[in-house]
Amino acid sequence: MLVDSAGLWFRSFYALPDSLTAPDGTPVNSVRGFCDMLAKLITDRRPSRLVACLDNDWRPQFRVDALPSYKTHRVAVEAADPADPDAEDVPDTLSPQIPVILEVLNAARITTAEAEGFEADDVIGALADRERTDPVEVVTGDRDLFQLVRAEPQVRVIYIGAGLAKAQDCGPEELAEKYALSPQRAGADYAEMAVLRGDPSDGLPGVAGIGEKTAAKLITQFGSLEALLRAAADGDARLTSRIRTKLAESAEYLAAAPSVVNVVRDAPVVMDRESDALPAEPDLDRLRDLQSRWGLGASIDRLITALTG
């Protein structure tokens, strides 16, 4: 199981009230939600191996160089002047909780992994791509990681975009059915469809006038984004003049976007411990100390129970 850790702690932060605090008044809503989600995943899915994957750089320079609009709006929110009455008032109570989450993971002896200059998506992509022994489950709320699904060796995505209770277990067949893609190359089709469709939340404009359904139809009809663009350049009669024009107008974007959308499958991943086996013997003394110091209550109890059975 490869866990998109930031996805879990962001989801927990926004799902639970900041009235959940440590004895000193520090909010611990994200910490508690993260522990609860992790405990439930372990209990329900019983992975034999588990890696909590981390963002070393949430906006890598190589993606910004390829597409300067990448996550620009998130930078704008972070840089907003607190004195500006028009700026969004988002108190930064999440950042201080992240070191606590990392302490919990370390005390639980759960392996963490990151790659310098890369996002957690790339860490997950690299670990999933090189796995040849066990089937892989990727836990994330990021649709971009659908590109990793494969039949053999098996990689599935446990998509928690609508919450853990409504998690979707998605492999190549499910992905192909949901988006009308080719089952044989569902992951690759999804990534290329995403390039055409775009994603405003990541600053990807997409090709104007081409939505998700049209994008999926074009990719499956021509077999790949490369083949589609070649057909458009050759004036292929299967493409309307409107579609050919829109693709031509977006040529610069289409040349850059794949390097932004595609995960880096050879990212230099570093793990904090030699084995990624699910720990059966967490450091109970440290976990109890963290539980007491940060007021983590039953969340730590549930995590310990999940690990020790």
Backbone bond lengths (Angstrom), bond angles and torsions (degrees), N, CA, C in turn:
res aa  C-N    CA-C-N  psi(-1)  N-CA   C-N-CA  omega(-1)  CA-C   N-CA-C  phi
1 M - - - 1.454 - - 1.528 109.46 -
2 L 1.322 114.98 124.52 1.462 122.08 177.39 1.522 107.48 -109.94
3 V 1.325 116.22 118.34 1.461 121.53 -172.82 1.526 110.24 -105.96
4 D 1.324 115.50 127.90 1.457 122.23 172.84 1.530 106.78 -77.47
5 S 1.328 116.04 89.24 1.462 121.08 -169.13 1.527 112.72 -60.67
6 A 1.325 117.03 -45.43 1.463 119.51 -179.13 1.522 110.63 -61.46
7 G 1.324 116.57 -37.14 1.456 119.89 177.58 1.514 111.53 -60.11
8 L 1.345 116.54 -39.59 1.457 120.37 179.15 1.517 111.86 -69.34
9 W 1.341 116.78 -43.48 1.469 115.59 -175.87 1.523 112.23 -76.18
10 F 1.326 118.83 -29.17 1.463 119.65 172.74 1.529 110.48 -65.53
11 R 1.329 116.13 -45.09 1.468 120.10 -179.51 1.524 109.94 -61.39
12 S 1.323 117.44 -42.03 1.463 121.27 179.27 1.527 111.06 -64.72
13 F 1.320 116.37 -40.01 1.461 121.37 -178.24 1.519 111.16 -60.30
14 Y 1.323 116.17 -42.83 1.463 119.63 -176.94 1.532 113.16 -85.91
15 A 1.338 116.39 -16.49 1.464 119.27 -178.01 1.525 113.10 -87.92
16 L 1.329 116.68 -26.81 1.461 120.55 -174.65 1.526 111.02 -113.63
17 P 1.322 117.62 148.41 1.476 120.59 -176.85 1.523 112.13 -71.93
18 D 1.336 115.94 147.65 1.466 118.73 178.44 1.525 111.71 -78.86
19 S 1.330 115.98 8.39 1.469 119.48 171.73 1.527 110.90 -75.47
20 L 1.337 116.57 -10.83 1.467 120.66 172.24 1.522 107.18 -77.64
21 T 1.325 117.02 106.85 1.460 120.49 -171.97 1.521 112.31 -129.55
22 A 1.337 114.03 161.73 1.456 121.78 171.72 1.524 108.43 -77.23
23 P 1.328 118.20 169.59 1.466 120.62 178.21 1.531 113.74 -54.97
24 D 1.345 117.45 -28.96 1.465 119.41 179.74 1.525 113.20 -87.69
25 G 1.355 116.36 4.06 1.460 120.21 177.51 1.513 114.59 94.81
26 T 1.337 118.12 -3.72 1.460 121.42 179.05 1.532 110.06 -69.86
27 P 1.339 118.25 129.22 1.474 119.04 177.73 1.528 111.26 -61.58
28 V 1.328 116.38 138.38 1.465 121.66 177.49 1.528 109.91 -132.40
29 N 1.343 116.26 25.56 1.468 119.64 -178.86 1.522 112.10 -60.71
30 S 1.346 116.72 -40.30 1.458 120.06 -179.49 1.527 111.02 -68.94
31 V 1.323 116.49 -40.98 1.465 120.49 179.80 1.527 110.19 -61.09
32 R 1.329 115.69 -47.39 1.462 119.20 -177.49 1.529 111.35 -66.46
33 G 1.339 116.24 -42.93 1.457 119.08 179.16 1.514 112.09 -64.20
34 F 1.344 116.61 -39.71 1.455 121.27 178.29 1.528 110.25 -60.99
35 C 1.339 116.76 -47.45 1.470 120.35 -179.88 1.521 110.90 -61.83
36 D 1.323 116.35 -41.67 1.465 119.65 -179.33 1.526 111.82 -65.26
37 M 1.345 116.49 -42.92 1.462 119.53 179.67 1.515 110.96 -65.27
38 L 1.327 116.26 -42.52 1.466 120.08 -179.65 1.526 110.10 -64.36
39 A 1.315 116.44 -42.51 1.465 120.08 179.38 1.526 110.71 -61.54
40 K 1.316 117.07 -41.46 1.465 120.08 -179.44 1.527 110.88 -67.67
41 L 1.323 117.02 -41.14 1.460 120.01 177.98 1.521 111.27 -60.48
42 I 1.329 116.15 -43.97 1.459 120.62 -179.43 1.529 110.20 -65.81
43 T 1.327 116.21 -44.45 1.464 120.90 -178.00 1.521 111.85 -65.41
44 D 1.324 115.90 -44.74 1.463 119.96 -174.57 1.524 113.08 -77.70
45 R 1.341 117.49 -34.33 1.461 119.75 -170.55 1.524 113.15 -110.29
46 R 1.320 118.13 -14.35 1.461 124.16 175.48 1.520 114.46 44.85
47 P 1.321 118.38 59.45 1.467 119.53 175.85 1.524 110.56 -68.24
48 S 1.324 116.79 146.79 1.464 119.66 175.09 1.527 110.35 -85.17
49 R 1.333 115.81 -20.35 1.467 121.79 178.99 1.534 107.73 -135.68
50 L 1.327 116.21 147.16 1.462 120.67 -175.68 1.519 109.81 -148.88
51 V 1.343 116.17 131.53 1.458 121.33 175.62 1.527 108.75 -130.77
52 A 1.314 116.50 125.99 1.458 122.15 173.39 1.528 107.45 -89.39
53 C 1.309 116.82 111.39 1.468 121.86 -173.34 1.527 110.40 -93.15
54 L 1.339 115.97 136.69 1.459 122.15 -170.66 1.520 112.10 -117.91
55 D 1.336 115.35 151.73 1.462 122.14 170.22 1.517 108.16 -80.86
56 N 1.331 117.80 118.39 1.458 120.19 169.00 1.521 109.31 -85.18
57 D 1.336 115.88 -32.92 1.461 122.34 176.96 1.522 106.59 -146.14
58 W 1.335 117.38 111.54 1.466 119.95 -174.72 1.535 112.20 -75.51
59 R 1.340 116.98 -13.03 1.473 121.15 179.10 1.538 108.02 -139.36
60 P 1.329 116.66 73.95 1.471 120.20 -173.36 1.524 112.89 -59.75
61 Q 1.317 114.77 144.46 1.459 120.62 -176.18 1.517 112.41 -61.71
62 F 1.340 117.73 -34.51 1.463 119.04 -177.97 1.530 111.16 -65.98
63 R 1.331 117.25 -29.89 1.467 119.51 176.83 1.533 110.79 -77.52
64 V 1.309 116.51 -37.48 1.473 120.04 176.98 1.524 110.27 -65.80
65 D 1.339 117.12 -39.31 1.466 120.63 178.01 1.524 111.04 -62.16
66 A 1.335 115.74 -38.39 1.468 119.75 -179.80 1.517 111.14 -72.99
67 L 1.326 116.98 -39.26 1.464 121.83 -176.09 1.536 108.00 -144.74
68 P 1.342 117.36 94.90 1.469 120.66 -175.23 1.532 114.72 -56.69
69 S 1.334 117.81 -22.56 1.465 120.15 -179.90 1.529 112.67 -77.90
70 Y 1.327 117.80 -3.83 1.464 120.76 -175.72 1.523 111.08 -59.57
71 K 1.320 115.85 116.34 1.473 124.61 178.52 1.524 113.21 55.61
72 T 1.332 117.19 24.98 1.466 120.59 -178.56 1.514 111.57 -58.96
73 H 1.341 116.86 -41.40 1.459 119.90 -176.76 1.524 111.76 -62.89
74 R 1.345 117.06 -29.69 1.457 119.49 179.34 1.520 110.46 -72.40
75 V 1.334 116.02 -34.54 1.458 120.36 175.49 1.520 109.04 -64.00
76 A 1.335 116.48 -41.53 1.460 121.29 -178.58 1.523 111.01 -62.02
77 V 1.339 116.13 -40.19 1.464 119.61 179.55 1.521 109.81 -66.50
78 E 1.342 116.56 -43.60 1.455 119.82 -178.39 1.523 111.74 -65.40
79 A 1.362 115.26 -32.92 1.464 119.39 -175.63 1.519 113.00 -89.43
80 A 1.330 117.41 -0.27 1.464 120.39 -176.80 1.526 110.64 -57.94
81 D 1.312 116.03 139.29 1.451 122.49 -179.75 1.528 109.09 -73.92
82 P 1.331 119.37 118.34 1.460 120.74 -179.18 1.523 112.32 -59.94
83 A 1.343 116.05 -24.07 1.467 119.73 -179.78 1.517 112.24 -81.42
84 D 1.322 116.95 -10.25 1.460 121.72 -179.32 1.523 108.84 -78.21
85 P 1.335 118.93 118.05 1.470 120.00 -178.48 1.517 112.97 -64.59
86 D 1.344 117.47 -18.16 1.459 120.62 179.48 1.517 112.40 -91.22
87 A 1.328 116.81 -7.56 1.462 120.41 -179.57 1.526 109.67 -75.24
88 E 1.325 115.58 146.38 1.455 120.01 179.04 1.524 109.76 -68.18
89 D 1.318 116.50 129.83 1.464 121.78 -177.19 1.522 109.40 -88.52
90 V 1.327 116.44 91.33 1.460 121.63 179.72 1.529 108.13 -120.16
91 P 1.341 117.86 97.16 1.464 119.51 -179.32 1.522 110.59 -62.96
92 D 1.316 116.58 137.19 1.463 120.34 -176.21 1.521 109.72 -86.12
93 T 1.326 114.57 78.92 1.467 119.10 177.22 1.519 112.01 -103.94
94 L 1.347 116.56 0.79 1.464 119.31 177.13 1.521 111.68 -84.03
95 S 1.322 117.59 -46.57 1.475 121.01 -174.21 1.527 113.75 -50.95
96 P 1.355 119.31 -44.30 1.469 118.18 179.89 1.518 113.61 -66.36
97 Q 1.333 117.36 -15.76 1.461 119.68 -178.99 1.529 112.62 -84.35
98 I 1.329 116.83 -21.81 1.466 119.75 -176.01 1.534 112.10 -62.94
99 P 1.350 119.23 -44.81 1.472 117.79 176.75 1.528 112.60 -60.04
100 V 1.323 117.61 -31.50 1.472 120.25 178.09 1.520 109.78 -67.87
101 I 1.336 116.73 -42.43 1.469 120.41 177.15 1.526 110.15 -59.89
102 L 1.330 116.75 -43.04 1.463 120.10 179.95 1.529 111.18 -65.63
103 E 1.333 116.74 -35.40 1.462 120.21 175.17 1.528 110.96 -63.60
104 V 1.323 116.35 -42.02 1.466 120.48 178.77 1.526 110.21 -61.95
105 L 1.337 116.94 -46.24 1.456 120.64 179.45 1.527 111.06 -59.44
106 N 1.328 115.71 -41.45 1.459 120.06 -179.21 1.522 110.73 -67.12
107 A 1.333 116.65 -43.17 1.465 120.24 179.20 1.526 111.39 -66.52
108 A 1.337 115.85 -32.97 1.464 119.91 178.01 1.525 112.22 -76.27
109 R 1.341 115.36 -9.58 1.469 122.95 -177.79 1.523 111.96 63.67
110 I 1.330 114.57 33.42 1.459 121.14 173.93 1.520 108.28 -89.21
111 T 1.304 116.67 129.49 1.461 122.26 -177.20 1.524 111.22 -65.28
112 T 1.328 115.98 135.65 1.461 121.10 170.50 1.523 108.69 -115.03
113 A 1.338 115.99 155.75 1.462 120.85 -179.14 1.518 110.00 -144.24
114 E 1.317 116.35 144.43 1.459 122.17 174.83 1.520 109.09 -152.28
115 A 1.334 115.55 170.10 1.462 120.93 178.04 1.518 107.39 -139.53
116 E 1.317 116.70 126.03 1.455 121.18 -175.00 1.530 110.98 -59.29
117 G 1.354 115.25 125.26 1.458 120.75 178.31 1.514 114.31 83.49
118 F 1.346 117.27 10.73 1.460 120.32 -177.11 1.528 110.80 -130.68
119 E 1.338 114.58 161.16 1.449 122.16 177.56 1.531 110.51 -86.37
120 A 1.337 114.48 166.22 1.464 119.73 175.89 1.524 110.74 -60.02
121 D 1.336 117.52 -33.84 1.468 120.65 177.16 1.524 111.19 -54.23
122 D 1.331 115.89 -41.14 1.462 120.59 -178.69 1.528 111.07 -71.10
123 V 1.327 115.86 -38.21 1.463 120.30 176.96 1.535 109.63 -61.04
124 I 1.332 115.34 -46.90 1.466 120.42 179.10 1.522 110.35 -62.50
125 G 1.331 116.30 -44.12 1.460 120.32 -179.98 1.514 112.66 -60.67
126 A 1.335 116.18 -42.59 1.465 120.25 -179.27 1.529 111.21 -66.88
127 L 1.338 116.50 -44.25 1.463 119.66 -178.56 1.530 111.48 -68.00
128 A 1.334 116.47 -39.82 1.471 119.92 178.82 1.522 110.50 -66.79
129 D 1.318 116.52 -40.75 1.462 120.38 -174.73 1.525 112.08 -67.61
130 R 1.338 116.62 -32.90 1.463 118.21 -175.71 1.525 113.15 -92.76
131 E 1.351 117.55 -4.79 1.462 120.22 -179.33 1.530 110.83 -72.73
132 R 1.307 116.48 127.23 1.459 121.29 -179.49 1.525 112.66 -127.58
133 T 1.324 117.31 1.00 1.466 120.75 -175.13 1.516 112.35 -104.06
134 D 1.328 116.67 -52.31 1.461 121.41 -173.79 1.527 111.80 -115.05
135 P 1.337 116.85 152.29 1.465 119.04 169.80 1.525 109.05 -62.96
136 V 1.306 115.89 151.12 1.470 122.01 -174.61 1.518 110.21 -118.04
137 E 1.332 115.39 137.05 1.458 121.99 169.51 1.519 108.67 -117.32
138 V 1.331 116.29 126.23 1.458 122.99 177.90 1.521 107.83 -103.38
139 V 1.319 117.16 120.27 1.467 121.63 -179.17 1.521 108.60 -102.04
140 T 1.335 116.31 116.35 1.456 119.99 -174.90 1.524 111.16 -160.24
141 G 1.324 115.26 159.66 1.459 121.18 170.95 1.517 110.59 -108.86
142 D 1.341 116.49 13.05 1.463 123.11 -177.29 1.528 109.50 -103.73
143 R 1.319 116.57 114.90 1.466 120.63 -177.61 1.532 112.31 -64.27
144 D 1.332 117.52 -22.55 1.468 119.99 -179.74 1.532 111.63 -54.97
145 L 1.327 116.71 -30.28 1.461 119.75 -175.32 1.520 113.36 -78.30
146 F 1.332 117.54 -2.39 1.466 119.64 171.16 1.524 110.94 -59.22
147 Q 1.323 116.71 -23.75 1.463 119.94 -178.98 1.525 112.56 -63.62
148 L 1.328 117.62 -14.72 1.465 120.76 -175.87 1.522 114.14 -86.17
149 V 1.331 117.96 -12.32 1.464 118.89 -174.28 1.532 110.79 -61.85
150 R 1.324 114.52 142.19 1.466 120.14 175.85 1.525 107.84 -155.45
151 A 1.337 114.22 160.37 1.466 119.96 -177.23 1.525 112.14 -83.08
152 E 1.322 116.49 -47.00 1.457 121.24 -177.55 1.521 111.03 -143.09
153 P 1.337 117.92 130.16 1.456 126.48 -17.53 1.537 109.58 -59.93
154 Q 1.286 116.93 142.54 1.459 121.98 -167.29 1.528 113.44 -65.81
155 V 1.336 114.62 131.38 1.462 121.86 170.04 1.525 107.44 -131.79
156 R 1.333 115.64 122.64 1.463 121.83 178.53 1.519 109.07 -122.40
157 V 1.307 116.41 154.18 1.458 121.64 177.49 1.524 108.76 -109.63
158 I 1.324 116.33 126.67 1.463 122.19 171.84 1.528 105.04 -95.64
159 Y 1.324 115.08 97.95 1.466 120.45 -172.26 1.525 109.62 -88.02
160 I 1.345 116.20 121.67 1.459 121.38 -175.81 1.524 111.58 -114.38
161 G 1.325 116.29 28.54 1.462 120.40 -179.43 1.517 113.40 -59.45
162 A 1.326 117.05 -28.17 1.468 121.40 178.82 1.523 111.34 -103.05
163 G 1.331 116.45 14.84 1.455 120.95 -179.23 1.511 111.61 103.23
164 L 1.332 115.59 157.84 1.461 120.60 -176.14 1.525 111.95 -65.22
165 A 1.328 116.62 -33.76 1.465 120.12 -179.43 1.527 111.78 -65.78
166 K 1.337 116.49 -23.60 1.463 120.88 -179.74 1.532 111.15 -113.32
167 A 1.321 116.04 30.53 1.465 120.96 -178.42 1.525 110.85 -59.16
168 Q 1.331 115.09 140.46 1.462 121.93 177.95 1.526 109.01 -109.86
169 D 1.317 116.47 124.80 1.459 122.69 179.08 1.529 107.06 -92.47
170 C 1.328 115.87 110.94 1.466 119.95 -168.41 1.524 112.28 -125.32
171 G 1.330 115.60 120.63 1.456 122.35 172.21 1.517 109.25 -114.08
172 P 1.331 118.02 -169.28 1.469 120.19 -177.86 1.528 114.34 -56.68
173 E 1.332 117.02 -42.82 1.466 119.12 -177.52 1.524 111.80 -67.31
174 E 1.335 116.32 -43.69 1.461 119.84 179.33 1.521 111.25 -64.93
175 L 1.332 116.10 -40.30 1.468 120.35 179.49 1.525 110.47 -65.20
176 A 1.332 116.13 -44.03 1.465 120.58 179.49 1.524 110.94 -61.32
177 E 1.324 115.83 -41.34 1.472 119.43 -179.16 1.525 111.51 -68.78
178 K 1.322 117.02 -41.50 1.462 121.08 -176.52 1.529 112.33 -65.96
179 Y 1.342 116.67 -38.71 1.460 120.18 -174.18 1.527 113.71 -112.78
180 A 1.328 117.76 8.86 1.466 122.51 -178.97 1.530 110.93 57.25
181 L 1.329 115.09 53.36 1.456 122.06 179.78 1.523 109.74 -111.16
182 S 1.323 116.21 173.11 1.458 120.95 177.77 1.523 109.75 -78.18
183 P 1.339 119.00 125.08 1.468 120.43 179.54 1.527 112.57 -60.25
184 Q 1.329 116.89 -30.05 1.466 120.65 -176.94 1.542 112.80 -70.75
185 R 1.322 116.40 -26.87 1.466 118.71 178.93 1.528 109.84 -139.01
186 A 1.337 115.29 46.12 1.466 120.61 -174.63 1.527 112.33 -59.39
187 G 1.344 117.43 -42.63 1.460 120.09 -179.42 1.516 112.39 -63.42
188 A 1.334 116.16 -48.71 1.467 120.51 179.36 1.520 110.73 -64.50
189 D 1.351 116.30 -41.11 1.471 120.05 177.48 1.521 110.78 -59.09
190 Y 1.334 115.86 -42.19 1.469 118.60 -177.93 1.524 110.90 -62.45
191 A 1.336 117.19 -45.11 1.465 120.44 -179.54 1.526 110.92 -60.46
192 E 1.334 116.95 -42.11 1.466 119.98 -178.47 1.524 111.25 -73.34
193 M 1.317 117.22 -34.33 1.460 120.35 172.67 1.529 110.16 -61.94
194 A 1.335 116.47 -41.23 1.462 121.22 -179.29 1.523 111.53 -63.60
195 V 1.327 116.95 -34.68 1.468 120.41 176.20 1.522 109.88 -61.36
196 L 1.327 116.80 -48.19 1.466 120.75 -179.17 1.526 111.51 -66.18
197 R 1.320 116.38 -44.39 1.463 122.52 -176.54 1.520 112.07 -69.31
198 G 1.341 115.60 -38.63 1.453 120.48 -175.08 1.508 111.91 81.48
199 D 1.328 115.06 173.56 1.463 121.24 179.77 1.528 108.15 -153.83
200 P 1.339 117.46 97.98 1.465 120.56 -178.02 1.527 113.40 -56.35
201 S 1.337 117.71 -30.99 1.466 119.80 -178.74 1.520 111.91 -66.44
202 D 1.329 117.61 -21.40 1.468 121.68 177.24 1.522 112.55 -108.85
203 G 1.334 116.72 5.83 1.460 119.57 179.51 1.515 113.89 77.15
204 L 1.338 117.27 23.08 1.466 121.58 176.83 1.525 108.52 -98.91
205 P 1.314 118.33 112.46 1.464 120.45 -175.11 1.519 114.02 -71.28
206 G 1.323 117.75 -25.19 1.460 120.03 -174.75 1.509 110.66 71.20
207 V 1.322 115.86 -172.68 1.467 121.54 177.18 1.522 107.70 -96.83
208 A 1.313 116.36 120.17 1.463 121.29 -176.64 1.524 110.63 -55.04
209 G 1.331 115.20 131.12 1.460 119.76 176.67 1.516 114.82 86.87
210 I 1.337 117.21 -2.53 1.474 120.46 177.46 1.523 107.98 -113.79
211 G 1.323 115.10 107.48 1.458 120.43 179.32 1.505 111.61 -90.27
212 E 1.327 114.92 -171.88 1.458 120.44 -173.66 1.528 113.01 -61.39
213 K 1.338 116.94 -46.95 1.464 119.82 -176.76 1.525 111.76 -66.03
214 T 1.329 116.20 -42.49 1.471 119.05 178.47 1.520 110.53 -65.70
215 A 1.328 115.90 -40.54 1.467 120.01 179.32 1.527 110.69 -60.47
216 A 1.324 116.83 -46.40 1.467 120.55 179.67 1.526 110.74 -62.35
217 K 1.321 116.98 -42.00 1.466 120.81 -179.30 1.527 111.10 -63.26
218 L 1.325 116.52 -42.38 1.461 120.35 -178.59 1.533 111.32 -66.30
219 I 1.340 116.36 -43.31 1.465 119.93 -178.57 1.530 110.37 -64.76
220 T 1.323 117.62 -43.88 1.470 119.90 -178.86 1.530 111.48 -72.05
221 Q 1.311 116.95 -34.14 1.469 120.25 -179.40 1.525 111.42 -66.19
222 F 1.331 115.91 -41.02 1.464 119.12 -175.80 1.531 113.03 -100.03
223 G 1.318 117.20 -10.29 1.459 120.14 173.24 1.509 116.01 96.15
224 S 1.335 116.82 -25.33 1.463 120.64 178.58 1.519 108.23 -169.96
225 L 1.319 115.61 164.22 1.463 120.55 176.68 1.531 110.34 -64.35
226 E 1.319 116.39 -40.71 1.469 120.46 179.36 1.531 110.69 -59.77
227 A 1.328 116.31 -45.64 1.463 119.97 -179.77 1.524 111.40 -66.34
228 L 1.333 117.00 -35.70 1.463 120.85 177.45 1.523 111.22 -63.69
229 L 1.307 116.41 -46.14 1.463 120.05 -178.48 1.531 110.96 -67.23
230 R 1.319 116.94 -35.15 1.464 120.48 176.86 1.527 110.24 -65.71
231 A 1.344 115.71 -41.35 1.467 119.77 178.61 1.529 111.11 -64.53
232 A 1.328 115.85 -39.84 1.470 119.42 178.84 1.517 110.93 -64.02
233 A 1.335 116.67 -41.40 1.463 120.33 179.95 1.525 111.61 -67.10
234 D 1.346 116.00 -29.45 1.465 120.29 -179.62 1.524 112.92 -86.82
235 G 1.334 116.93 0.70 1.465 120.12 -179.16 1.507 114.11 70.78
236 D 1.326 117.47 32.54 1.460 122.39 -178.84 1.535 110.73 -52.75
237 A 1.310 116.23 128.90 1.468 121.86 -175.35 1.523 112.51 -67.70
238 R 1.325 117.96 -16.19 1.465 119.84 177.77 1.525 112.38 -72.51
239 L 1.322 116.16 -13.91 1.461 120.93 178.36 1.525 109.62 -104.00
240 T 1.316 116.37 133.65 1.468 119.24 177.21 1.525 108.77 -69.61
241 S 1.297 115.44 159.02 1.471 119.33 178.62 1.528 110.18 -62.49
242 R 1.316 116.75 -32.40 1.477 120.61 178.77 1.525 110.36 -62.65
243 I 1.339 117.75 -46.65 1.464 121.15 -179.70 1.524 110.23 -65.77
244 R 1.328 117.02 -43.04 1.472 119.91 179.64 1.524 110.25 -60.46
245 T 1.324 116.79 -40.94 1.466 120.82 -179.76 1.522 110.75 -64.82
246 K 1.321 116.66 -44.45 1.460 120.20 -178.57 1.528 111.49 -64.67
247 L 1.312 117.03 -38.81 1.459 120.12 177.43 1.530 110.57 -66.30
248 A 1.310 116.06 -40.86 1.466 119.93 179.10 1.521 111.11 -64.40
249 E 1.325 116.20 -40.70 1.466 120.24 -179.28 1.538 111.67 -67.07
250 S 1.314 116.67 -23.58 1.470 121.17 -178.61 1.523 112.26 -103.21
251 A 1.315 117.46 19.26 1.469 121.11 -174.08 1.523 112.27 -57.20
252 E 1.317 117.47 -42.27 1.470 120.25 -177.89 1.532 110.27 -65.51
253 Y 1.322 116.00 -44.69 1.468 120.04 177.36 1.531 111.01 -61.85
254 L 1.333 117.04 -44.75 1.467 121.03 -176.73 1.527 112.16 -66.25
255 A 1.318 116.99 -25.64 1.466 120.09 176.63 1.527 111.00 -74.86
256 A 1.338 116.53 -31.00 1.463 120.75 -174.76 1.523 113.34 -93.31
257 A 1.327 117.51 -35.25 1.464 121.45 -169.11 1.529 115.57 -60.93
258 P 1.347 119.64 -38.39 1.475 117.25 -178.96 1.528 113.73 -56.39
259 S 1.329 117.79 -35.51 1.465 119.36 -179.57 1.523 111.62 -72.28
260 V 1.326 116.70 -15.56 1.461 121.27 175.91 1.523 110.41 -88.94
261 V 1.326 116.34 -44.01 1.467 121.87 -176.17 1.527 112.06 -74.65
262 N 1.322 117.47 -42.06 1.468 120.73 -175.55 1.526 111.33 -70.87
263 V 1.324 116.50 132.05 1.460 119.34 175.31 1.530 108.65 -70.97
264 V 1.334 114.82 152.47 1.468 120.69 -179.87 1.522 107.76 -89.30
265 R 1.313 116.04 107.71 1.465 120.06 -172.06 1.526 113.72 -83.45
266 D 1.325 116.66 -2.98 1.467 118.66 175.50 1.533 110.81 -120.07
267 A 1.324 116.67 28.34 1.464 120.67 177.62 1.538 109.54 -57.82
268 P 1.340 117.34 143.32 1.480 120.87 -177.10 1.530 111.82 -77.55
269 V 1.309 115.72 78.18 1.464 121.49 -173.87 1.529 111.15 -73.33
270 V 1.325 115.02 135.94 1.463 121.59 175.54 1.528 107.85 -123.81
271 M 1.343 115.72 128.54 1.459 121.05 176.75 1.524 110.02 -100.33
272 D 1.321 115.62 153.28 1.469 119.19 -176.83 1.526 113.03 -85.30
273 R 1.339 117.41 -4.26 1.466 120.52 176.52 1.527 108.97 -151.88
274 E 1.333 116.66 161.95 1.456 120.63 -172.49 1.520 113.05 -69.78
275 S 1.322 117.24 -39.79 1.455 120.93 -175.42 1.527 110.87 -106.79
276 D 1.336 115.52 138.69 1.460 119.13 175.65 1.531 111.09 -102.96
277 A 1.348 116.29 17.63 1.468 120.02 177.23 1.518 110.02 -62.53
278 L 1.328 116.34 143.40 1.456 120.31 176.36 1.526 108.37 -59.83
279 P 1.329 118.12 121.97 1.472 119.26 -175.30 1.525 112.32 -70.29
280 A 1.309 115.62 131.26 1.467 120.89 177.04 1.522 110.78 -95.34
281 E 1.355 115.71 -15.78 1.467 120.04 -177.81 1.523 110.14 -128.83
282 P 1.314 117.44 76.19 1.467 119.76 175.81 1.525 110.31 -65.66
283 D 1.325 116.03 163.26 1.466 120.96 178.19 1.530 107.55 -79.09
284 L 1.323 115.70 92.61 1.468 120.75 -173.32 1.527 112.53 -64.31
285 D 1.329 117.36 -35.99 1.466 119.70 -179.82 1.526 110.79 -63.14
286 R 1.323 116.10 -44.92 1.470 119.43 179.81 1.518 111.02 -67.32
287 L 1.328 116.95 -40.50 1.464 119.45 179.45 1.528 110.91 -63.71
288 R 1.335 117.00 -40.62 1.464 119.65 178.53 1.527 110.84 -66.94
289 D 1.319 116.58 -35.63 1.471 120.05 177.30 1.532 110.46 -64.63
290 L 1.333 116.38 -44.30 1.467 120.07 177.63 1.530 110.61 -64.80
291 Q 1.309 115.93 -38.62 1.470 121.08 178.89 1.525 110.06 -59.58
292 S 1.320 116.47 -44.84 1.466 120.92 -178.55 1.525 111.53 -72.06
293 R 1.349 115.63 -45.52 1.465 120.05 -175.42 1.517 112.32 -64.49
294 W 1.344 116.64 -37.28 1.464 120.22 -174.06 1.533 113.03 -108.03
295 G 1.308 117.73 4.42 1.455 119.61 177.56 1.517 113.34 63.52
296 L 1.343 116.62 45.53 1.461 121.06 -173.53 1.525 113.25 -89.99
297 G 1.320 117.03 -6.10 1.448 122.24 169.09 1.517 116.04 45.62
298 A 1.344 114.11 -133.07 1.459 120.97 -173.64 1.525 113.13 -67.19
299 S 1.327 117.44 -17.39 1.471 119.60 179.48 1.523 110.63 -62.45
300 I 1.335 117.26 -41.88 1.464 120.84 176.91 1.521 110.17 -70.45
301 D 1.325 117.60 -38.37 1.464 120.37 176.76 1.525 110.77 -56.42
302 R 1.343 115.94 -46.08 1.462 120.37 -178.78 1.527 111.93 -64.85
303 L 1.341 116.33 -38.56 1.463 119.36 178.81 1.519 110.68 -65.77
304 I 1.327 117.23 -43.67 1.457 120.42 178.32 1.515 111.22 -61.18
305 T 1.331 116.71 -44.26 1.466 120.84 179.47 1.522 111.14 -61.90
306 A 1.337 115.85 -40.89 1.470 120.16 179.60 1.526 111.35 -62.05
307 L 1.336 116.59 -39.49 1.464 121.24 -177.34 1.526 112.36 -77.10
308 T 1.317 116.55 -39.89 1.464 119.49 -173.01 1.524 112.64 -93.81
309 G 1.346 116.01 -9.38 1.451 119.44 177.56 1.507 113.67 79.74
